[in-house]
Amino acid sequence: MARQAQVILSFDGVDISSDVQRDLISMAYTDNEEDEADDLQIVLHDRTGRWLKAWLDDVLIAQLNAQSASTKGLAIHAGILCTDWTKPGDIQKLDCGAFELDDISTQGPPAIVTIKGTSLPYKNGIRSTLKSKSWESYRLSGIGQEIARNGGMGYIFDSGYDPVLDRREQNDQTDIAFLKKLCHNAGCSLKLSHGRIIIYDQSKYELAQSVATIHMHDGGYSSYRLRSSESDVAYTTCIVRYMGSGGMIQGQAYTAEYKTESENNKALVVTGHRVGSVNEANILAEKLLRLKNKFEKTATFSMAGNPSIVAGEVMALEDFGAFNGRYSVKKTRHQVTARGYKTDVDLRNVI
């Protein structure tokens, strides 16, 4: 049996998988580890005009009549179903998640319709409305929870570090931009996926077992690119200093490469981040040091479709010399076309 990858798609609760399959040029799902929303792009043949003039037109008119609002925000749910994938009878599925319609465009000839969706809601203003607000005596988890609730999104907080923020000013910023900055300053990661805001500690997930190992010349990839950078990375120590009401609070963290007597130590000095104790300063220094160094080594691979590889998972490289080791999946792009299914992955080294 030949293995097959099929697009599973529902549009505003209606399963249109079979309709899409007949006209599908491509479906691409991009899954980001942090900061950016996941996105979906579907490209369809429209030789008869049934997508633009009939099906989509009916759906959009119904939406306009029902809400008298923008057509943006229609619900899309997508997945990729793989049958006989690694052996006869093997079935695997990638749940791409829930998206909201973000853009529809058409071009030709030949007539093509492109439908784009985003995992970050449009209608509730969480990504578009500029706000000014003072947040006093909140934990990071509390601010994230309130923003998620106001935006009509689910919420997960998965970090052992949850600093108390005595006062933060949101000045003409969207909720997401403001929350992203808070997470970066706390050394935490922000992910927007499956209708949820997720704040988490990447280092916890980096301890997981590798989902795949790539060997040089193993035939598992069609192309690769490896890169090592020294720009704003490769710090051996981080020092956090904060002048509180009781005096200077200082914390410090080190990498394994730090040598006390060496003149080649590269220090990251951070000031202005409120901390309440030396212990809290030490924890923050460790997180910020990791945040800076995690892009010292990066890699990109194009390979046959693999539904088990998603952002945040860990992969390993072997037989690549200095680039051997464990890497976290920073981004994946799963694409299904008439020619098959492929996965592109962006990796960063695990600290």
C-alpha positions in Angstrom: 0.0 0.0 0.0 1.2 3.5 -0.8 1.2 5.9 2.1 -1.0 8.9 1.8 -1.4 12.3 3.5 -4.8 13.8 3.5 -5.9 17.3 4.6 -8.7 17.4 7.2 -10.5 20.7 7.2 -13.7 22.2 8.8 -14.9 25.7 8.1 -17.3 27.2 10.6 -18.2 23.7 11.8 -18.7 22.2 8.3 -16.4 19.4 7.2 -15.1 20.4 3.8 -12.3 17.9 3.6 -13.6 16.1 0.5 -14.4 19.4 -1.3 -10.9 20.8 -0.6 -9.1 17.6 -1.6 -10.4 17.9 -5.2 -9.1 21.4 -5.7 -6.1 21.5 -3.3 -2.9 23.0 -4.5 -1.3 23.2 -1.0 -2.0 23.5 2.7 0.7 24.8 4.9 0.6 24.9 8.7 3.3 26.8 10.6 3.8 26.0 14.2 6.0 28.4 16.3 7.7 27.6 19.6 7.2 31.1 21.0 6.2 34.8 20.4 4.5 34.3 17.0 1.0 33.0 16.4 0.6 29.7 14.5 -0.8 30.2 11.0 -2.5 28.3 8.2 -2.5 28.8 4.5 -4.8 26.9 2.0 -4.4 27.4 -1.8 -7.1 26.1 -4.1 -7.8 25.8 -7.8 -10.9 27.8 -8.7 -11.4 27.1 -12.4 -15.2 27.0 -12.1 -15.5 29.8 -9.6 -17.2 27.6 -7.1 -15.0 28.7 -4.2 -15.1 32.5 -4.7 -18.5 32.9 -6.3 -20.5 30.1 -4.6 -19.3 28.4 -1.4 -17.2 31.2 0.1 -19.6 33.9 -1.0 -22.5 32.1 0.7 -20.5 31.7 3.9 -19.3 35.3 4.0 -22.8 36.7 3.3 -24.3 34.6 6.0 -21.6 35.8 8.4 -22.2 39.4 7.5 -25.9 39.1 7.9 -25.6 37.4 11.3 -23.0 39.8 12.8 -22.9 42.9 10.7 -19.2 42.8 11.3 -15.9 41.9 9.6 -15.8 38.5 7.8 -12.6 37.9 9.7 -13.0 35.6 12.6 -14.7 32.6 11.0 -13.6 29.4 12.6 -11.3 27.0 10.8 -10.0 23.7 12.2 -7.3 21.8 10.3 -5.4 18.5 10.5 -3.2 16.2 8.5 -4.2 12.5 8.4 -1.4 10.1 7.4 -2.3 6.5 6.5 0.0 3.5 6.0 2.7 6.0 6.9 5.7 4.0 8.4 4.2 0.6 7.6 0.9 -0.9 6.3 -1.9 0.0 8.8 0.1 2.8 10.5 -2.2 5.8 11.0 -0.8 9.1 12.3 -2.6 12.5 12.6 -1.3 16.0 13.2 -3.9 18.2 14.8 -3.0 21.7 13.5 -5.5 23.3 15.8 -8.1 26.0 15.6 -7.7 29.2 13.5 -9.7 32.3 12.7 -10.1 33.4 9.1 -7.6 36.2 8.5 -7.4 36.8 4.8 -8.9 35.7 1.5 -7.3 36.5 -1.8 -7.7 35.4 -5.4 -5.5 35.7 -8.5 -5.3 34.4 -12.1 -5.4 33.1 -14.6 -5.6 30.3 -13.8 -8.0 31.2 -11.0 -6.5 30.5 -7.5 -8.0 31.2 -4.1 -5.8 31.6 -1.0 -7.3 31.3 2.5 -5.2 32.3 5.5 -6.0 31.7 9.1 -4.3 32.7 12.4 -4.3 31.1 15.9 -4.5 34.6 17.5 -8.1 35.9 17.6 -8.9 39.0 15.5 -12.3 40.2 16.7 -11.6 40.6 20.4 -8.8 43.1 19.8 -6.2 41.1 21.7 -3.7 41.7 18.9 -4.9 45.0 17.4 -6.3 47.2 20.2 -3.8 49.6 21.8 -4.4 49.9 25.5 -2.9 51.9 28.4 -3.2 50.4 31.9 -1.4 50.2 35.2 -0.9 46.7 36.6 -0.1 46.7 40.3 0.9 43.8 42.6 0.3 41.1 40.0 2.1 37.9 39.4 3.1 37.2 35.8 0.6 34.3 35.8 -2.1 36.6 36.9 -1.6 39.2 34.1 -1.5 36.4 31.6 -4.7 34.9 33.0 -6.6 38.2 32.9 -5.4 39.0 29.3 -6.5 35.5 28.2 -9.9 35.8 29.9 -10.6 39.2 28.4 -9.5 37.9 24.9 -11.8 34.9 25.1 -8.8 32.5 25.0 -7.8 29.5 27.0 -4.8 29.8 29.3 -1.9 27.6 30.6 0.8 28.7 32.9 3.6 26.1 33.2 6.6 27.7 34.9 8.0 27.3 38.4 9.2 30.9 38.3 6.3 33.3 38.7 7.6 36.7 39.8 5.5 39.3 41.6 5.4 42.5 39.5 4.8 45.4 41.9 3.9 47.8 39.1 4.0 47.6 35.3 2.7 50.2 32.8 1.0 49.1 29.6 1.4 52.2 27.4 -0.4 52.2 24.0 0.4 48.5 23.6 -1.7 45.6 22.5 -2.3 43.0 25.2 -0.1 40.4 23.4 2.8 42.8 22.8 2.7 43.8 26.5 2.5 40.2 27.7 5.3 39.2 25.4 7.6 41.8 26.8 6.8 40.7 30.4 7.6 37.1 29.5 10.9 38.0 27.9 11.9 40.1 31.0 11.1 37.1 33.2 12.9 34.6 31.0 9.7 32.8 30.2 8.3 31.9 26.8 4.9 32.8 25.3 3.1 30.6 22.8 -0.2 31.2 21.0 -1.8 28.0 19.8 -5.0 26.0 19.7 -7.0 29.0 21.0 -4.8 29.3 24.1 -2.2 31.6 25.6 0.6 29.5 27.0 3.3 30.8 29.3 6.0 28.2 30.0 9.6 27.5 31.0 11.4 26.1 27.9 14.2 24.5 30.0 11.6 22.1 31.5 10.6 20.9 28.0 14.1 20.6 26.8 14.7 17.8 29.3 12.2 15.6 27.3 13.3 12.6 25.2 14.2 13.4 21.6 11.4 12.6 19.2 13.8 12.0 16.3 17.5 11.8 15.5 19.0 13.0 12.3 22.2 11.4 11.1 24.4 12.8 8.4 23.7 11.1 5.1 20.9 9.0 6.5 18.5 10.0 3.6 16.0 11.4 6.0 16.3 14.9 4.7 16.5 16.6 1.3 18.5 19.7 2.5 20.0 21.3 5.6 21.7 24.4 6.8 23.8 24.8 10.0 24.9 28.0 11.6 27.0 29.1 14.6 26.9 32.7 15.7 28.9 34.7 18.3 26.7 37.8 18.0 24.9 38.6 21.2 25.3 34.9 22.3 27.9 32.7 24.0 27.7 34.6 27.3 29.4 32.7 30.1 27.8 34.7 32.9 24.8 36.9 33.6 24.7 39.5 36.4 21.3 40.9 37.5 21.4 44.1 39.6 18.5 46.0 41.1 18.6 48.9 43.5 15.7 48.3 45.9 14.6 50.3 48.9 16.9 48.3 51.1 20.0 48.7 48.9 21.6 46.8 45.9 20.3 43.3 45.2 22.6 41.3 42.9 22.4 37.8 41.5 24.6 35.9 39.1 24.5 32.7 37.0 27.3 30.9 35.1 27.6 28.5 32.2 29.8 25.4 32.3 32.3 27.3 30.1 32.9 30.0 32.7 36.4 30.0 34.1 37.2 32.2 37.2 40.7 33.1 36.1 40.0 33.6 32.4 40.0 36.9 30.6 37.7 35.6 27.9 34.5 35.4 30.0 31.7 37.2 28.3 29.3 38.8 30.8 25.7 39.9 30.3 24.8 42.7 32.8 21.1 43.4 33.4 19.8 46.3 35.4 16.3 47.6 36.1 14.5 44.3 36.5 12.7 44.3 39.9 13.8 41.5 42.2 13.0 41.0 45.8 15.9 38.9 47.0 19.3 37.5 46.0 17.7 34.1 45.3 15.2 35.7 42.9 18.0 37.6 41.2 20.0 34.4 40.8 17.0 32.6 39.2 16.4 35.5 36.9 20.1 35.6 35.9 20.0 31.9 35.0 16.9 32.4 32.8 18.1 35.5 31.0 21.5 33.8 30.4 19.8 30.9 28.8 17.5 33.2 26.8 20.5 34.9 25.2 22.5 31.8 24.5 19.9 29.6 23.0 20.5 30.7 19.5 24.3 30.1 19.5 23.8 27.2 17.2 20.8 26.8 14.8 19.9 24.4 12.1 17.2 24.1 9.3 16.2 20.8 7.7 13.7 19.9 4.9 12.5 16.3 5.2 9.7 14.0 4.4 6.4 14.7 6.2 6.6 13.8 9.9 3.5 14.6 12.0 5.3 13.8 15.2 7.6 16.9 14.9 6.0 20.0 16.4 7.4 23.2 17.9 8.9 22.7 21.4 9.9 19.1 20.9 13.5 18.0 21.1 15.5 16.5 18.2 19.1 15.2 18.1 21.8 15.7 15.5 24.6 13.0 15.1 27.6 12.8 12.8 27.5 16.6 12.2 30.7 17.3 14.0 30.6 20.4 16.1 26.9 20.6 15.6 26.1 17.3 17.3 23.8 17.5 20.2 20.2 18.1 21.3 18.1 20.8 19.6 14.7 22.3 20.4 12.3 22.7 17.5 11.8 26.4 17.1 9.4 26.3 14.1 7.9 23.6 11.9 6.2 24.1 8.6 4.0 21.1 7.5 3.0 21.3 3.8 0.7 19.0 1.9 0.5 19.3 -1.9 -0.6 17.0 -4.8 3.0 15.8 -4.8 3.1 14.7 -1.2 3.8 15.9 2.3 7.0 17.5 3.6 8.1 19.1 6.9 10.6 21.9 7.3 12.1 22.4 10.8 14.0 25.2 12.4 16.2 24.1 15.3 18.1 25.9 18.1 20.6 24.3 20.4 19.5 23.1 23.8 21.4 24.9 26.6 
